Amino acid sequence: MAKPKLISLVGITASGKSALGIKLAQEFNGEIVSCDSRQIYIGLDIGTAKVTQQEQALVKHHLIDVATPGKTFNVFDFQKMAYTAIDDILARGKVPILVGGSGLYSRSIVEGYGFKDKPHAKYNVLQICLVPPRETVEPLVIKRIDERLAQGMIAETEGLIKQGVSKDWLRSLGLEYFWNVQYIEGSVTIDEYKRRLKDKTMQFIKRQRTWFRKEKDTMYLTDDFHKKSFELIKAFLN
């Protein structure tokens, strides 16, 4: 029996996966399964660039806001919930689109990690990976930091701490949350904060590039993402 079809849209940070995922879901009657190890947490919105309520109103999103901050949520939990969401989308005659930059999470679905036995892929997957060049990404990373600060990212983190979320747990999330806590504690100035967060984000993107280069059967795109993705998906679904 033919395996059901799944689109996987992965790629580096700041490559525009979320916006492209929404556009493609609208064009192909799809729903999005978020594949982000931090967007699963309730209240971590600005720091994770979580899709807004308005964006979620355009296309149904799954696996966003499904875990309590401070609680452990691992790849096994993700796989179980993602399988349920994907099968539900398929049962309703829609196209499931896995979107995100958490490579281990996406691989658990695409390759069908068996946590007790050998991998068994449940789906016929078209995986598209967005890897724009560094010179395109770096200005976007700087812009994103400024935008998030203007949206109240530090206040969001202060609110989580007030609610009892531990600073150590927030630091363990890395990047924005690590540096937000450092800034709140007075360990860095705002200028140091911006510089260090930009540098750490670029290092993280470098690691993402290495990880995604090792993916099996993946279509890599460096530009013209919408047009090229649209053509690939159209051919795959027909």
ZISULKA-V583560 format. One record per run of one state. SS is the DSSP state (H for helix, E for strand, - for the rest). FROM is the first residue (numbers start at 1). LEN is the number of residues. If there is no record, write none. Layout:
ss=SS from=FROM len=LEN
ss=SS from=FROM len=LEN
//
This chain:
ss=- from=1 len=4
ss=E from=5 len=7
ss=- from=12 len=5
ss=H from=17 len=11
ss=- from=28 len=2
ss=E from=30 len=5
ss=- from=35 len=6
ss=E from=41 len=1
ss=- from=42 len=11
ss=H from=53 len=6
ss=- from=59 len=2
ss=E from=61 len=2
ss=- from=63 len=4
ss=E from=67 len=1
ss=- from=68 len=7
ss=H from=75 len=17
ss=- from=92 len=3
ss=E from=95 len=6
ss=- from=101 len=2
ss=H from=103 len=8
ss=- from=111 len=13
ss=E from=124 len=7
ss=- from=131 len=3
ss=H from=134 len=18
ss=- from=152 len=1
ss=H from=153 len=10
ss=- from=163 len=4
ss=H from=167 len=6
ss=- from=173 len=2
ss=H from=175 len=10
ss=- from=185 len=5
ss=H from=190 len=24
ss=- from=214 len=4
ss=E from=218 len=4
ss=- from=222 len=3
ss=H from=225 len=13
ss=- from=238 len=1
//
